[in-house]
Amino acid sequence: MSWLMCGRLFQSNIAVPLVQTLRHRSRRPNLRRPAVPHWQRAVILKVTQPQYLDISEDVHPAEICKLRIKNEAKQKEVNPFEQILAREFLEKTEAAKVIAIFHRNAMTEAELYAVRLQLNKIGLHYQHYNNNIARLAFTGTKYEALLQLYQSQTATFIGDDVKIAKLLKMGKKFATLTLMAGVLEGRLMSKSDLQGYAALPSIHTLQGQLVGILNAPLRRLSQNLTFHQTALASSLNQYMSDKTKGTTKNEDT
């Protein structure tokens, strides 16, 4: 009954054709590698293809790199809090006598904590500052040459009374940190320079050698000045001893 009522309600005198879409080809169209069109259609597509002016013909690709433009835009926007951190990092760096810069490989926080404990035993303390803060801190200062090291993942340690030989020996044991360079009393030194510095004797030994070198001319001058007096005194002593022996022989005879 309901079917008859619906049929009467939607009954219309307009003839609606029954349309069914069919594919011309039996296979599924390949969207990645479309089939080559007919020659006439290909000509029309080529003629109607829009032409755009290439503005990068006379421009180097590095100047229009989107990543570079994005990074330059980020550098212009300086966070005030980062400026405070950069000033703090610069003050710590200027006050420290030894600065060690490591390349940081992939590592967990537990591994980093273990490395920090070992370096803390020899007087090096970890400074948690990223490359942007280091760039803000060292730009325009005497430490600007260090910015070439802050290009990837880095770890910075600072200290005052640190033995470089222990630092190099301990650095060989770390699989996650690689020593790249350091600053010793305001002087930038590579890893080879640090190794040469560690091979030098202690400061007390060098001071003793310097004192010996400075006293050598004085001793030589003193010997030259007293040579004739010493020779005359020894000759007189020899003469007196020979004369005493001759007198004793005459008395015996």
Secondary structure, DSSP 8 states (H G I E B T S, - for coil): -HHHHHHHHT--SS---------SSSS---SSS-----HHHHHHHHHTS-----TTSSS-TTTT-HHHHHHHHHHHS--HHHHHHHHHHHHHHHH-SEEEEEEE-S--HHHHHHHHHHHHTTT-EEE---HHHHHHHHTTSTTGGGGGTTTSSEEEEEESS--HHHHHHHHTT-SSEEEEEEEETTEEEEHHHHHHHHTS--HHHHHHHHHHHHHHHHHHHHHHHTHHHHHHHHHHHHHHHHHHHHHHHHHH-
